[in-house]
Amino acid sequence: MSTTPRLRVGLVGARGHTGSELVRLLANHPAFELAWICSRELTGQRLADHADAYRGDLRYIAPDPAALPALGADAVILALPNGKAAGFVAAFDGAGTDVVIIDLSADYRFDDRWFYGLPELTRARYRGERRISNPGCYATAMQLALAPVVALLDGPAQCFGVSGYSGAGTTPSDRNDVDKLRDNLMPYALADHIHEREVSRQLAHAVEFMPHVAPHFRGITLTANVHLREPLDRDTLVRLFRQRYEGEPLARVVDDAPWVSAIAGRHHAEIGAFTIAPGGRRAVVVATLDNLLKGAATQAVQNLNLAFGRPECEGIPT
């Protein structure tokens, strides 16, 4: 009996938190397999020695953009810090390959030539693009919290976000220094954050975003405070969200305020805590998601599935 060969995926930036989650997801995916994997620090070492989920002899290679196109892959995922993707994209463009590239950084989220892949909100616009920009983690939570009511808003949406320190990456900084974060809440980039611009552009509505880092490792809590053009009651507000996300396995509407401790390690987002202020002209909504999963790796796999005509949640534990 013949079997269909699995699609080959290359991964650049495997050593980071998101890269580790991508390895775990791809190692268990029925349609994809890792073709090659890059890490400057781990070059030459066996992937299986660093990733419990992976079984095989694959070894890390150096992230040399000029060498990667010749290795062959159906898709490449770039899990790099902001500002690092362009050289890799240029190398594959120059080689004339038809590879699908999914970029997890912010480098192409403002480029109209790239498809912006937040499936619950944008999948209907997908037209077979081979370049896909993965949304930011905070940006995913904000858009899921605002999209059902964006047409009703009066003035900018105000979003207060708190993330675990894994969102600051692995490069040492105050925002991932466990000692400095202990018993602390650290505000940063309180105006003109890149996710503020990203969401304002995608929703075509002004958003004001205030991010903070907390001592927990993973997970985002996003509280959206909005003013409405016309009064709204809570039942109507909840109904708008339930209608918008009906049938979405990775965007779940709940009645109470979702807790970040309950979303860690889970692949979906939760939206709840629907509150209407007296007079009905102000609403508050809370969204939670795991910044490394639905905010990054899980969403990348959704986009990978979409690009190759696979079931969107294939390979994603739901």
Backbone hydrogen bonds, N-H to C=O, Kabsch-Sander energy under -0.5 kcal/mol:
donor,donor_aa,acceptor,acceptor_aa,energy
7,L,31,A,-2.9
9,V,33,E,-2.7
10,G,75,A,-2.7
11,L,36,W,-1.8
12,V,77,I,-2.7
13,G,11,L,-0.5
13,G,38,C,-0.9
14,A,38,C,-2.1
16,G,13,G,-0.6
20,S,16,G,-2.1
21,E,17,H,-1.5
22,L,18,T,-2.3
23,V,19,G,-2.2
24,R,20,S,-1.9
25,L,21,E,-2.3
26,L,22,L,-3.0
27,A,23,V,-2.4
28,N,24,R,-0.7
28,N,25,L,-0.7
29,H,26,L,-1.0
33,E,7,L,-2.5
35,A,9,V,-3.2
36,W,9,V,-0.9
37,I,59,R,-0.5
38,C,11,L,-2.8
39,S,61,I,-2.1
43,T,39,S,-0.6
43,T,40,R,-0.6
44,G,60,Y,-2.9
45,Q,42,L,-2.5
47,L,58,L,-2.7
48,A,58,L,-0.5
49,D,46,R,-1.0
50,H,47,L,-2.1
51,A,47,L,-1.6
54,Y,51,A,-1.2
60,Y,45,Q,-2.5
61,I,37,I,-2.4
64,D,62,A,-2.2
67,A,64,D,-1.1
68,L,64,D,-1.4
70,A,67,A,-0.6
71,L,68,L,-1.8
72,G,68,L,-0.6
72,G,69,P,-0.9
74,D,8,R,-2.3
75,A,8,R,-1.8
76,V,100,V,-3.0
77,I,10,G,-2.8
78,L,76,V,-0.5
78,L,102,I,-2.9
79,A,12,V,-3.3
79,A,77,I,-0.7
80,L,78,L,-0.5
84,K,81,P,-1.4
88,F,85,A,-0.7
89,V,85,A,-2.2
90,A,86,A,-2.8
91,A,87,G,-1.7
92,F,88,F,-1.9
93,D,89,V,-2.7
94,G,90,A,-2.8
95,A,91,A,-1.4
96,G,92,F,-0.5
96,G,93,D,-1.1
97,T,92,F,-1.3
100,V,74,D,-2.2
101,I,130,R,-2.7
102,I,76,V,-2.6
103,D,101,I,-0.5
103,D,132,I,-2.5
104,L,78,L,-2.7
104,L,102,I,-0.5
109,R,106,A,-1.0
111,D,108,Y,-1.3
112,D,110,F,-0.6
114,W,111,D,-2.0
115,F,131,R,-2.6
117,G,115,F,-0.8
117,G,133,S,-2.4
118,L,116,Y,-1.2
121,L,118,L,-2.4
122,T,118,L,-2.3
123,R,119,P,-1.8
125,R,122,T,-2.3
126,Y,123,R,-1.6
132,I,101,I,-2.9
133,S,115,F,-3.3
134,N,103,D,-3.0
134,N,132,I,-0.6
140,T,136,G,-2.2
141,A,137,C,-1.9
142,M,138,Y,-2.9
143,Q,139,A,-2.4
144,L,140,T,-2.3
145,A,141,A,-1.9
146,L,142,M,-1.5
147,A,143,Q,-2.9
149,V,146,L,-1.8
150,V,146,L,-0.9
150,V,147,A,-0.7
152,L,149,V,-2.1
153,L,150,V,-1.0
154,D,227,H,-3.4
155,G,153,L,-0.5
157,A,206,A,-2.2
158,Q,225,N,-2.6
159,C,157,A,-0.5
159,C,208,E,-3.4
160,F,223,T,-2.8
161,G,159,C,-0.6
161,G,210,M,-2.0
162,V,221,T,-2.4
163,S,212,H,-2.4
164,G,219,G,-1.5
165,Y,216,H,-2.2
166,S,217,F,-2.5
167,G,164,G,-1.6
168,A,165,Y,-1.6
169,G,166,S,-1.8
176,N,173,S,-1.4
177,D,174,D,-1.0
178,V,176,N,-0.9
181,L,177,D,-1.9
182,R,178,V,-1.3
184,N,181,L,-2.1
186,M,213,V,-2.8
188,Y,211,P,-1.7
196,E,193,H,-0.6
197,R,193,H,-1.8
198,E,194,I,-2.2
199,V,195,H,-2.6
200,S,196,E,-2.1
201,R,197,R,-2.0
202,Q,198,E,-2.3
203,L,199,V,-2.8
204,A,200,S,-0.8
205,H,200,S,-1.1
208,E,157,A,-3.5
209,F,207,V,-0.5
210,M,159,C,-2.6
212,H,161,G,-1.0
213,V,186,M,-2.2
214,A,163,S,-2.7
220,I,289,L,-3.1
221,T,162,V,-2.6
222,L,287,A,-3.0
223,T,160,F,-2.8
224,A,222,L,-0.6
224,A,285,V,-3.2
225,N,158,Q,-3.6
225,N,223,T,-0.5
226,V,224,A,-0.5
226,V,283,A,-2.8
228,L,281,R,-3.0
229,R,152,L,-2.4
232,L,280,G,-1.8
237,L,233,D,-2.1
238,V,234,R,-2.8
239,R,235,D,-2.2
240,L,236,T,-2.1
241,F,237,L,-1.5
242,R,238,V,-2.7
243,Q,239,R,-2.6
244,R,240,L,-1.9
245,Y,241,F,-2.2
246,E,243,Q,-0.7
248,E,245,Y,-2.1
251,A,248,E,-1.3
252,R,269,A,-2.9
254,V,271,I,-2.8
262,A,259,W,-0.9
263,I,259,W,-0.6
263,I,260,V,-0.9
264,A,260,V,-1.1
266,R,263,I,-2.4
269,A,250,L,-2.1
270,E,288,T,-2.5
271,I,252,R,-2.5
272,G,286,V,-2.9
273,A,255,D,-0.7
273,A,256,D,-0.5
274,F,255,D,-0.5
275,T,284,V,-2.1
277,A,282,R,-2.7
280,G,277,A,-2.5
283,A,226,V,-2.6
284,V,275,T,-2.3
285,V,224,A,-2.2
286,V,272,G,-2.7
287,A,222,L,-2.8
288,T,270,E,-2.5
289,L,220,I,-1.4
291,N,289,L,-0.7
293,L,290,D,-1.0
294,K,266,R,-0.6
295,G,290,D,-2.3
296,A,293,L,-2.4
297,A,292,L,-2.1
298,T,293,L,-1.0
299,Q,293,L,-1.4
300,A,296,A,-2.1
301,V,297,A,-2.0
302,Q,298,T,-2.3
303,N,299,Q,-2.3
304,L,300,A,-2.3
305,N,301,V,-2.9
306,L,302,Q,-2.4
307,A,303,N,-2.3
308,F,304,L,-1.4
309,G,306,L,-1.2
310,R,305,N,-2.8
314,E,311,P,-2.2
316,I,313,C,-2.1
